[in-house]
Amino acid sequence: MADANRQIVPPIRIDFSTDDKKWIAEKITDVLTSGRLTLGVYGEEFEAEFAAMHGVKYAVAVNSGTCSLEIIYRALDVKGRDVLVPADTFFATAATVIAAGGNPVLMDTDIETLSTTALEVEKRLTDNTAAITIVHCAGLMTSEMPAIVALCKARGIPLVEDAAHAHASTLNGQYAGSFGIAGSFSFYPTKVMTSAEGGMITTDDERIATEARIYRDQGKASFHQNSHIRLGYNWRMSEPCAIIGLRHLQHLKEMVAGRKRAAALYFDALTAENCGLRLIHEPKGNSANFYKFAAYLPDGCDRAHLKAWMKEEHGVIFAGEAYEFALQQHPVFQHLDTGDLPDSLYACGRQVCLPMFASMTDTEINRVVDGLKAAKIAGVL
């Protein structure tokens, strides 16, 4: 049994320094004094800096990654048509298609990248396809993105990026969220950077940016005019959330560097120890942010037992899987099961994610590795 006095290795750690907390408090005091608590100057600054960092013309801040996807689908007018989405993704990637009036069509998983392939995309295309969504799962980007982009251009079908995991991830030097007509980011607290709650839409398309600003503010023609021209909703980001996000954005590159350092130590140690995990490496051309450090379990390994054993015996708490269930396994999406999505079941059923955060110490990483070595010796892994 684990030593009760041993420090726990948590699955994640949300880092705000003393200076960060002071800066955030001062800026929130500013907006409380001004009374402009939403759609103000800090939101605009957050948008401008996020767009500049990710190499796009426009960024539109909203109150969740979920609504950022729904807004994109609404702006693309997917109503009554199909949107291809990976089976290995979060509920919202498909649920927002339905909310926007479209029909999700599931694609199988490329187990090497947790994404999908150009061949799989082409297999699912029909004359009723309104858009294709690629998810950069765990902060990894498939090296087939250029081929997928070319396919979408050839067919005249918009490409959407669900980049909820992929802040500052790049492929061949190009940032996530800049490959398609629009990208969707999440700032939920577990993400690489956070705004407490929030999301961001990235795009080079002026029309999409304009539509997004209309949809996020109840569908109004302008902030100062109660003339509603779209069926929008209250999807605004508050100024306090924008302030938190702006501060974390200023540290994003150094936080990613911390994650990459931790990932490199994991790769070196786990490869040397050969403790039974099948590690998921960065695809060719990637510079991943390592939102998750994912690996596959060997045959016969009970994931729930391993996670409980690591916590109890070594004080190591694994992160949640990048996805525990494929979409078709959720009761609300069982009707989407096409019966030919086997790799999504493998990826979700075999996957485990080790603790990962920017401020991980060598001691914490060694604790995780030592625990996995012990798990193999004990026959748990």
BELRA-V99609 format. One record per run of one state. SS is the DSSP state (A for helix, B for strand, O for the rest). FROM is the first residue (numbers start at 1). LEN is the number of residues. If there is no record, write none. Layout:
BEGIN
SS,FROM,LEN + SS,FROM,LEN
END
This chain:
BEGIN
O,1,8 + B,9,1 + O,10,8 + A,18,17 + O,35,3 + B,38,1 + O,39,2 + A,41,14 + O,55,3 + B,58,5 + O,63,2 + A,65,11 + O,76,6 + B,82,5 + O,87,4 + A,91,9 + O,100,3 + B,103,5 + O,108,2 + B,110,1 + O,111,4 + B,115,1 + O,116,2 + A,118,7 + O,125,4 + B,129,7 + O,136,1 + A,137,3 + O,140,5 + A,145,11 + O,156,2 + B,158,5 + O,163,7 + B,170,2 + O,172,2 + B,174,2 + O,176,6 + B,182,5 + O,187,12 + B,199,5 + O,204,2 + A,206,11 + B,217,1 + O,218,2 + B,220,3 + O,223,2 + B,225,4 + O,229,5 + B,234,1 + O,235,3 + B,238,1 + A,239,12 + O,251,1 + A,252,22 + O,274,4 + B,278,2 + O,280,6 + B,286,2 + O,288,5 + B,293,4 + O,297,6 + A,303,12 + O,315,1 + B,316,1 + O,317,2 + B,319,1 + O,320,7 + A,327,3 + O,330,1 + A,331,6 + O,337,5 + A,342,9 + B,351,4 + O,355,7 + A,362,17 + O,379,3
END
